[in-house]
Amino acid sequence: MLCDAVRQGLLTRETVSAVADDLVRSKYRVPFEPGAFIRWAEEKGLL
């Protein structure tokens, strides 16, 4: 959903990265460390 928002131009990479960092801090299970969402998404071909 976050990657879709970036690709559709609805949110910036910076905004989505901040949301992803909030998810990490809230103990939501994600496959990346704080500050690493964009790199992870690019490596997976999602962005």
PDB file of N, H, CA, C and O in Angstrom:
ATOM      1  N   MET A   1       0.821  -1.175   0.000  1.00  0.00           N
ATOM      2  CA  MET A   1       0.000   0.000   0.000  1.00  0.00           C
ATOM      3  C   MET A   1       0.879   1.258   0.000  1.00  0.00           C
ATOM      4  O   MET A   1       0.601   2.212  -0.726  1.00  0.00           O
ATOM      5  N   LEU A   2       1.930   1.254   0.809  1.00  0.00           N
ATOM      6  H   LEU A   2       2.156   0.479   1.399  1.00  0.00           H
ATOM      7  CA  LEU A   2       2.814   2.415   0.850  1.00  0.00           C
ATOM      8  C   LEU A   2       3.511   2.617  -0.483  1.00  0.00           C
ATOM      9  O   LEU A   2       3.619   3.745  -0.966  1.00  0.00           O
ATOM     10  N   CYS A   3       3.981   1.540  -1.076  1.00  0.00           N
ATOM     11  H   CYS A   3       3.893   0.624  -0.684  1.00  0.00           H
ATOM     12  CA  CYS A   3       4.658   1.641  -2.373  1.00  0.00           C
ATOM     13  C   CYS A   3       3.685   2.098  -3.454  1.00  0.00           C
ATOM     14  O   CYS A   3       4.047   2.893  -4.321  1.00  0.00           O
ATOM     15  N   ASP A   4       2.467   1.604  -3.407  1.00  0.00           N
ATOM     16  H   ASP A   4       2.173   0.958  -2.703  1.00  0.00           H
ATOM     17  CA  ASP A   4       1.448   2.038  -4.371  1.00  0.00           C
ATOM     18  C   ASP A   4       1.222   3.541  -4.270  1.00  0.00           C
ATOM     19  O   ASP A   4       1.095   4.218  -5.290  1.00  0.00           O
ATOM     20  N   ALA A   5       1.172   4.068  -3.054  1.00  0.00           N
ATOM     21  H   ALA A   5       1.275   3.518  -2.225  1.00  0.00           H
ATOM     22  CA  ALA A   5       0.949   5.501  -2.856  1.00  0.00           C
ATOM     23  C   ALA A   5       2.071   6.318  -3.474  1.00  0.00           C
ATOM     24  O   ALA A   5       1.819   7.378  -4.046  1.00  0.00           O
ATOM     25  N   VAL A   6       3.305   5.843  -3.370  1.00  0.00           N
ATOM     26  H   VAL A   6       3.510   4.981  -2.905  1.00  0.00           H
ATOM     27  CA  VAL A   6       4.438   6.549  -3.978  1.00  0.00           C
ATOM     28  C   VAL A   6       4.345   6.467  -5.495  1.00  0.00           C
ATOM     29  O   VAL A   6       4.477   7.479  -6.184  1.00  0.00           O
ATOM     30  N   ARG A   7       4.118   5.270  -6.014  1.00  0.00           N
ATOM     31  H   ARG A   7       4.011   4.448  -5.455  1.00  0.00           H
ATOM     32  CA  ARG A   7       4.063   5.091  -7.470  1.00  0.00           C
ATOM     33  C   ARG A   7       2.936   5.911  -8.097  1.00  0.00           C
ATOM     34  O   ARG A   7       3.080   6.391  -9.222  1.00  0.00           O
ATOM     35  N   GLN A   8       1.825   6.077  -7.395  1.00  0.00           N
ATOM     36  H   GLN A   8       1.708   5.687  -6.482  1.00  0.00           H
ATOM     37  CA  GLN A   8       0.696   6.839  -7.922  1.00  0.00           C
ATOM     38  C   GLN A   8       0.845   8.345  -7.693  1.00  0.00           C
ATOM     39  O   GLN A   8       0.002   9.130  -8.126  1.00  0.00           O
ATOM     40  N   GLY A   9       1.916   8.738  -7.014  1.00  0.00           N
ATOM     41  H   GLY A   9       2.601   8.100  -6.662  1.00  0.00           H
ATOM     42  CA  GLY A   9       2.151  10.156  -6.764  1.00  0.00           C
ATOM     43  C   GLY A   9       1.286  10.742  -5.669  1.00  0.00           C
ATOM     44  O   GLY A   9       1.138  11.960  -5.568  1.00  0.00           O
ATOM     45  N   LEU A  10       0.714   9.875  -4.846  1.00  0.00           N
ATOM     46  H   LEU A  10       0.834   8.885  -4.927  1.00  0.00           H
ATOM     47  CA  LEU A  10      -0.150  10.348  -3.762  1.00  0.00           C
ATOM     48  C   LEU A  10       0.646  10.786  -2.540  1.00  0.00           C
ATOM     49  O   LEU A  10       0.245  11.704  -1.825  1.00  0.00           O
ATOM     50  N   LEU A  11       1.776  10.125  -2.305  1.00  0.00           N
ATOM     51  H   LEU A  11       2.102   9.379  -2.886  1.00  0.00           H
ATOM     52  CA  LEU A  11       2.648  10.446  -1.181  1.00  0.00           C
ATOM     53  C   LEU A  11       4.094  10.478  -1.662  1.00  0.00           C
ATOM     54  O   LEU A  11       4.449   9.815  -2.637  1.00  0.00           O
ATOM     55  N   THR A  12       4.919  11.252  -0.975  1.00  0.00           N
ATOM     56  H   THR A  12       4.630  11.791  -0.183  1.00  0.00           H
ATOM     57  CA  THR A  12       6.337  11.305  -1.317  1.00  0.00           C
ATOM     58  C   THR A  12       7.070  10.146  -0.643  1.00  0.00           C
ATOM     59  O   THR A  12       6.561   9.529   0.292  1.00  0.00           O
ATOM     60  N   ARG A  13       8.257   9.870  -1.130  1.00  0.00           N
ATOM     61  H   ARG A  13       8.671  10.371  -1.890  1.00  0.00           H
ATOM     62  CA  ARG A  13       9.092   8.836  -0.514  1.00  0.00           C
ATOM     63  C   ARG A  13       9.403   9.205   0.940  1.00  0.00           C
ATOM     64  O   ARG A  13       9.457   8.331   1.805  1.00  0.00           O
ATOM     65  N   GLU A  14       9.604  10.476   1.200  1.00  0.00           N
ATOM     66  H   GLU A  14       9.560  11.186   0.497  1.00  0.00           H
ATOM     67  CA  GLU A  14       9.913  10.922   2.560  1.00  0.00           C
ATOM     68  C   GLU A  14       8.746  10.661   3.505  1.00  0.00           C
ATOM     69  O   GLU A  14       8.945  10.197   4.628  1.00  0.00           O
ATOM     70  N   THR A  15       7.529  10.956   3.054  1.00  0.00           N
ATOM     71  H   THR A  15       7.367  11.332   2.142  1.00  0.00           H
ATOM     72  CA  THR A  15       6.348  10.732   3.883  1.00  0.00           C
ATOM     73  C   THR A  15       6.156   9.251   4.154  1.00  0.00           C
ATOM     74  O   THR A  15       5.898   8.849   5.288  1.00  0.00           O
ATOM     75  N   VAL A  16       6.283   8.442   3.116  1.00  0.00           N
ATOM     76  H   VAL A  16       6.493   8.768   2.194  1.00  0.00           H
ATOM     77  CA  VAL A  16       6.112   6.999   3.266  1.00  0.00           C
ATOM     78  C   VAL A  16       7.199   6.419   4.163  1.00  0.00           C
ATOM     79  O   VAL A  16       6.931   5.519   4.959  1.00  0.00           O
ATOM     80  N   SER A  17       8.407   6.921   4.042  1.00  0.00           N
ATOM     81  H   SER A  17       8.625   7.652   3.396  1.00  0.00           H
ATOM     82  CA  SER A  17       9.490   6.464   4.906  1.00  0.00           C
ATOM     83  C   SER A  17       9.180   6.774   6.369  1.00  0.00           C
ATOM     84  O   SER A  17       9.436   5.949   7.246  1.00  0.00           O
ATOM     85  N   ALA A  18       8.635   7.949   6.631  1.00  0.00           N
ATOM     86  H   ALA A  18       8.428   8.619   5.918  1.00  0.00           H
ATOM     87  CA  ALA A  18       8.272   8.324   7.999  1.00  0.00           C
ATOM     88  C   ALA A  18       7.162   7.417   8.537  1.00  0.00           C
ATOM     89  O   ALA A  18       7.205   7.002   9.695  1.00  0.00           O
ATOM     90  N   VAL A  19       6.183   7.114   7.708  1.00  0.00           N
ATOM     91  H   VAL A  19       6.148   7.451   6.767  1.00  0.00           H
ATOM     92  CA  VAL A  19       5.109   6.197   8.124  1.00  0.00           C
ATOM     93  C   VAL A  19       5.688   4.819   8.420  1.00  0.00           C
ATOM     94  O   VAL A  19       5.337   4.200   9.425  1.00  0.00           O
ATOM     95  N   ALA A  20       6.567   4.339   7.555  1.00  0.00           N
ATOM     96  H   ALA A  20       6.852   4.842   6.739  1.00  0.00           H
ATOM     97  CA  ALA A  20       7.195   3.035   7.760  1.00  0.00           C
ATOM     98  C   ALA A  20       7.998   3.025   9.067  1.00  0.00           C
ATOM     99  O   ALA A  20       7.969   2.039   9.803  1.00  0.00           O
ATOM    100  N   ASP A  21       8.707   4.107   9.352  1.00  0.00           N
ATOM    101  H   ASP A  21       8.730   4.908   8.754  1.00  0.00           H
ATOM    102  CA  ASP A  21       9.459   4.187  10.602  1.00  0.00           C
ATOM    103  C   ASP A  21       8.520   4.153  11.808  1.00  0.00           C
ATOM    104  O   ASP A  21       8.841   3.543  12.828  1.00  0.00           O
ATOM    105  N   ASP A  22       7.370   4.802  11.695  1.00  0.00           N
ATOM    106  H   ASP A  22       7.109   5.297  10.866  1.00  0.00           H
ATOM    107  CA  ASP A  22       6.379   4.750  12.778  1.00  0.00           C
ATOM    108  C   ASP A  22       5.892   3.315  12.996  1.00  0.00           C
ATOM    109  O   ASP A  22       5.689   2.891  14.134  1.00  0.00           O
ATOM    110  N   LEU A  23       5.707   2.575  11.908  1.00  0.00           N
ATOM    111  H   LEU A  23       5.872   2.920  10.983  1.00  0.00           H
ATOM    112  CA  LEU A  23       5.294   1.176  12.032  1.00  0.00           C
ATOM    113  C   LEU A  23       6.362   0.357  12.755  1.00  0.00           C
ATOM    114  O   LEU A  23       6.039  -0.478  13.599  1.00  0.00           O
ATOM    115  N   VAL A  24       7.622   0.593  12.428  1.00  0.00           N
ATOM    116  H   VAL A  24       7.884   1.272  11.742  1.00  0.00           H
ATOM    117  CA  VAL A  24       8.715  -0.119  13.100  1.00  0.00           C
ATOM    118  C   VAL A  24       8.697   0.198  14.595  1.00  0.00           C
ATOM    119  O   VAL A  24       8.792  -0.707  15.423  1.00  0.00           O
ATOM    120  N   ARG A  25       8.579   1.457  14.934  1.00  0.00           N
ATOM    121  H   ARG A  25       8.502   2.192  14.261  1.00  0.00           H
ATOM    122  CA  ARG A  25       8.592   1.866  16.345  1.00  0.00           C
ATOM    123  C   ARG A  25       7.391   1.344  17.119  1.00  0.00           C
ATOM    124  O   ARG A  25       7.464   1.166  18.335  1.00  0.00           O
ATOM    125  N   SER A  26       6.280   1.096  16.416  1.00  0.00           N
ATOM    126  H   SER A  26       6.221   1.241  15.428  1.00  0.00           H
ATOM    127  CA  SER A  26       5.087   0.610  17.099  1.00  0.00           C
ATOM    128  C   SER A  26       5.118  -0.908  17.292  1.00  0.00           C
ATOM    129  O   SER A  26       4.154  -1.500  17.779  1.00  0.00           O
ATOM    130  N   LYS A  27       6.218  -1.519  16.912  1.00  0.00           N
ATOM    131  H   LYS A  27       7.001  -1.039  16.517  1.00  0.00           H
ATOM    132  CA  LYS A  27       6.418  -2.963  17.011  1.00  0.00           C
ATOM    133  C   LYS A  27       5.633  -3.736  15.963  1.00  0.00           C
ATOM    134  O   LYS A  27       5.498  -4.955  16.066  1.00  0.00           O
ATOM    135  N   TYR A  28       5.113  -3.039  14.952  1.00  0.00           N
ATOM    136  H   TYR A  28       5.223  -2.048  14.869  1.00  0.00           H
ATOM    137  CA  TYR A  28       4.488  -3.699  13.813  1.00  0.00           C
ATOM    138  C   TYR A  28       5.575  -4.491  13.114  1.00  0.00           C
ATOM    139  O   TYR A  28       6.682  -3.981  12.936  1.00  0.00           O
ATOM    140  N   ARG A  29       5.300  -5.701  12.719  1.00  0.00           N
ATOM    141  H   ARG A  29       4.402  -6.115  12.864  1.00  0.00           H
ATOM    142  CA  ARG A  29       6.329  -6.562  12.122  1.00  0.00           C
ATOM    143  C   ARG A  29       6.535  -6.200  10.660  1.00  0.00           C
ATOM    144  O   ARG A  29       5.648  -6.377   9.826  1.00  0.00           O
ATOM    145  N   VAL A  30       7.713  -5.695  10.372  1.00  0.00           N
ATOM    146  H   VAL A  30       8.434  -5.552  11.050  1.00  0.00           H
ATOM    147  CA  VAL A  30       8.087  -5.322   9.010  1.00  0.00           C
ATOM    148  C   VAL A  30       9.491  -5.860   8.728  1.00  0.00           C
ATOM    149  O   VAL A  30      10.271  -6.061   9.659  1.00  0.00           O
ATOM    150  N   PRO A  31       9.819  -6.093   7.460  1.00  0.00           N
ATOM    151  CA  PRO A  31      11.117  -6.697   7.132  1.00  0.00           C
ATOM    152  C   PRO A  31      12.254  -5.699   6.920  1.00  0.00           C
ATOM    153  O   PRO A  31      13.153  -5.959   6.121  1.00  0.00           O
ATOM    154  N   PHE A  32      12.233  -4.577   7.610  1.00  0.00           N
ATOM    155  H   PHE A  32      11.502  -4.366   8.259  1.00  0.00           H
ATOM    156  CA  PHE A  32      13.285  -3.574   7.457  1.00  0.00           C
ATOM    157  C   PHE A  32      13.477  -2.838   8.771  1.00  0.00           C
ATOM    158  O   PHE A  32      12.606  -2.836   9.641  1.00  0.00           O
ATOM    159  N   GLU A  33      14.640  -2.213   8.889  1.00  0.00           N
ATOM    160  H   GLU A  33      15.347  -2.215   8.182  1.00  0.00           H
ATOM    161  CA  GLU A  33      14.995  -1.427  10.075  1.00  0.00           C
ATOM    162  C   GLU A  33      14.492   0.006   9.901  1.00  0.00           C
ATOM    163  O   GLU A  33      14.147   0.406   8.789  1.00  0.00           O
ATOM    164  N   PRO A  34      14.447   0.778  10.981  1.00  0.00           N
ATOM    165  CA  PRO A  34      14.078   2.188  10.847  1.00  0.00           C
ATOM    166  C   PRO A  34      14.993   2.887   9.837  1.00  0.00           C
ATOM    167  O   PRO A  34      16.208   2.690   9.855  1.00  0.00           O
ATOM    168  N   GLY A  35      14.416   3.686   8.976  1.00  0.00           N
ATOM    169  H   GLY A  35      13.429   3.846   8.961  1.00  0.00           H
ATOM    170  CA  GLY A  35      15.175   4.433   7.990  1.00  0.00           C
ATOM    171  C   GLY A  35      15.547   3.645   6.748  1.00  0.00           C
ATOM    172  O   GLY A  35      16.211   4.176   5.857  1.00  0.00           O
ATOM    173  N   ALA A  36      15.131   2.387   6.673  1.00  0.00           N
ATOM    174  H   ALA A  36      14.592   1.956   7.397  1.00  0.00           H
ATOM    175  CA  ALA A  36      15.562   1.537   5.564  1.00  0.00           C
ATOM    176  C   ALA A  36      14.422   1.137   4.625  1.00  0.00           C
ATOM    177  O   ALA A  36      14.630   0.301   3.746  1.00  0.00           O
ATOM    178  N   PHE A  37      13.248   1.698   4.781  1.00  0.00           N
ATOM    179  H   PHE A  37      13.080   2.377   5.496  1.00  0.00           H
ATOM    180  CA  PHE A  37      12.119   1.285   3.952  1.00  0.00           C
ATOM    181  C   PHE A  37      12.360   1.513   2.467  1.00  0.00           C
ATOM    182  O   PHE A  37      12.133   0.608   1.664  1.00  0.00           O
ATOM    183  N   ILE A  38      12.815   2.696   2.088  1.00  0.00           N
ATOM    184  H   ILE A  38      12.999   3.431   2.740  1.00  0.00           H
ATOM    185  CA  ILE A  38      13.003   3.011   0.671  1.00  0.00           C
ATOM    186  C   ILE A  38      14.031   2.075   0.049  1.00  0.00           C
ATOM    187  O   ILE A  38      13.803   1.538  -1.034  1.00  0.00           O
ATOM    188  N   ARG A  39      15.146   1.876   0.714  1.00  0.00           N
ATOM    189  H   ARG A  39      15.332   2.312   1.594  1.00  0.00           H
ATOM    190  CA  ARG A  39      16.175   0.965   0.199  1.00  0.00           C
ATOM    191  C   ARG A  39      15.611  -0.448   0.048  1.00  0.00           C
ATOM    192  O   ARG A  39      15.828  -1.101  -0.973  1.00  0.00           O
ATOM    193  N   TRP A  40      14.889  -0.915   1.063  1.00  0.00           N
ATOM    194  H   TRP A  40      14.713  -0.385   1.892  1.00  0.00           H
ATOM    195  CA  TRP A  40      14.294  -2.251   1.018  1.00  0.00           C
ATOM    196  C   TRP A  40      13.312  -2.365  -0.154  1.00  0.00           C
ATOM    197  O   TRP A  40      13.350  -3.340  -0.905  1.00  0.00           O
ATOM    198  N   ALA A  41      12.440  -1.376  -0.308  1.00  0.00           N
ATOM    199  H   ALA A  41      12.408  -0.584   0.302  1.00  0.00           H
ATOM    200  CA  ALA A  41      11.446  -1.404  -1.388  1.00  0.00           C
ATOM    201  C   ALA A  41      12.101  -1.371  -2.764  1.00  0.00           C
ATOM    202  O   ALA A  41      11.648  -2.049  -3.686  1.00  0.00           O
ATOM    203  N   GLU A  42      13.162  -0.588  -2.902  1.00  0.00           N
ATOM    204  H   GLU A  42      13.530  -0.038  -2.153  1.00  0.00           H
ATOM    205  CA  GLU A  42      13.884  -0.542  -4.187  1.00  0.00           C
ATOM    206  C   GLU A  42      14.559  -1.872  -4.483  1.00  0.00           C
ATOM    207  O   GLU A  42      14.523  -2.345  -5.619  1.00  0.00           O
ATOM    208  N   GLU A  43      15.180  -2.487  -3.461  1.00  0.00           N
ATOM    209  H   GLU A  43      15.208  -2.103  -2.539  1.00  0.00           H
ATOM    210  CA  GLU A  43      15.830  -3.781  -3.655  1.00  0.00           C
ATOM    211  C   GLU A  43      14.838  -4.871  -4.058  1.00  0.00           C
ATOM    212  O   GLU A  43      15.188  -5.793  -4.795  1.00  0.00           O
ATOM    213  N   LYS A  44      13.605  -4.763  -3.576  1.00  0.00           N
ATOM    214  H   LYS A  44      13.320  -4.015  -2.977  1.00  0.00           H
ATOM    215  CA  LYS A  44      12.564  -5.735  -3.906  1.00  0.00           C
ATOM    216  C   LYS A  44      11.839  -5.404  -5.209  1.00  0.00           C
ATOM    217  O   LYS A  44      10.956  -6.144  -5.642  1.00  0.00           O
ATOM    218  N   GLY A  45      12.222  -4.279  -5.834  1.00  0.00           N
ATOM    219  H   GLY A  45      12.939  -3.677  -5.483  1.00  0.00           H
ATOM    220  CA  GLY A  45      11.581  -3.884  -7.081  1.00  0.00           C
ATOM    221  C   GLY A  45      10.198  -3.292  -6.892  1.00  0.00           C
ATOM    222  O   GLY A  45       9.401  -3.256  -7.830  1.00  0.00           O
ATOM    223  N   LEU A  46       9.911  -2.833  -5.695  1.00  0.00           N
ATOM    224  H   LEU A  46      10.558  -2.863  -4.934  1.00  0.00           H
ATOM    225  CA  LEU A  46       8.595  -2.273  -5.401  1.00  0.00           C
ATOM    226  C   LEU A  46       8.511  -0.779  -5.683  1.00  0.00           C
ATOM    227  O   LEU A  46       7.420  -0.233  -5.844  1.00  0.00           O
ATOM    228  N   LEU A  47       9.653  -0.129  -5.741  1.00  0.00           N
ATOM    229  H   LEU A  47      10.539  -0.573  -5.610  1.00  0.00           H
ATOM    230  CA  LEU A  47       9.704   1.307  -6.072  1.00  0.00           C
ATOM    231  C   LEU A  47      10.681   1.525  -7.195  1.00  0.00           C
ATOM    232  O   LEU A  47      10.878   2.659  -7.630  1.00  0.00           O
TER     233      LEU A  47
END
